[in-house]
Amino acid sequence: MASFSNVRWLTATLLLLLLLLAPCATHPQLSPSFYATTCPKLPAIVLSVVEKALKRNPTLGAAVLRLFFHDCFVNGCDGSVLLDDTPAMAGEKNAVGNANSLRGFEVIDAIKSKVEAACRSTVSCADILALASRDAVTLLGGPSWRVLLGRRDALTASLADANTNLPPPSDSLSSLRTRFAGKGLSLRDLTALSGAHTVGSARCASFRPHVYNDPDVDPRYAAFRRHICPRVGGDARRLPLDATSPNRFDVSYYRDLMARRSLLHSDQELFNGGAADGLVRHYSANGQAFYMDFAAAMVKMGNISPLTGAAGEIRTHCRRAN
C-alpha cells in the first residue's frame, strides 16, 4: 500500500497538472470538446495524416510545430501564417523569419482536405494547426496535452506584423523575455518553449553570426559548422538544431546549451549566466519537468488572442480566405 506522503505527492501533482492544462479563463469559448458533436472524427483524422507525413519525412514534425509558433506570435493563433500572398495583401510567409524557411504547409493542406470531406465548413485551419503541432510533438517522443479548440480563421495576414513580432536568432535574453512577456508568457514558458529546438534545423544565414563571431561557443562545435556554412554564400544550407537527436523530442537541447553547443545565438542566451540558467539545468536533468512545462506553455501560447464566436471565418482552404 502507498504511504500517505506518496499519496499526498501524487494528489498534488495531479491537481497541478489539471490547473496547468485547464482552459484559459479569458477565452471561455475554447474547449477540448468543441467539435465533439460537429466533427467527432477530427482528432483521428489529424493524427493519421501527421503520422503518415512523419513516417515519410520525420523533419516535418518540427516544421509543423514551428508553423504553430509563428502563427501564434503574429496577431494570435488565427491561421494567418497559412495564407498565401494576394495582389491586395502581403502576408506572413515572406517575412524575414519565414521566407525560404517555413515548411509543412502541405501537411496542413492534406489534413484540411480530409476534414472538409468529413465535416464541411466546420473546423478552422487554426485549430487544425494546433492539433497537428501537438500530434507532431507526441509522435517525435514528446508529451501530449489537451488542445483547446474553437478558434476561427483570420481573414487577412500582415507581413509588417510578422517582421515586428517574430523573434530573430540574434535576440538577447532580455529581448526574448520582453517579446514573450508581451504575449503573456513567462521566463519559464520561454525556456520550455525554446526546448522545441530539440527538433528541427536552421539555415546557415541564421546561425552564421553565432558560430563565427560569438565567444560562447565550443570551438570544435563551431569549427564543423563553419565548414558547412562559409562566411559568404551557402545561406540555404541547413544543420540540425540538436545534433545529438535531431528527430527526437528530448532534453538534448538543454544539455547542448550547457556544453556551449547551441546553433543559434538566441538559444545560447538561455544559458549564458542569466536568469534562465537554472531552468536549463533543471530541464537537462529532468525530462518529465520539461515535458510538463512545455505542455503547459503550449496551452498558454495557444490561447494568444484567438478569434472566436462570430469573428473571422472557417476557411474551406487554408491558403486563402473564403
Order of alpha helices (4+ residues) and beta strands (2+ residues): alpha-alpha-alpha-alpha-alpha-alpha-alpha-alpha-beta-alpha-alpha-beta-alpha-alpha-alpha-alpha
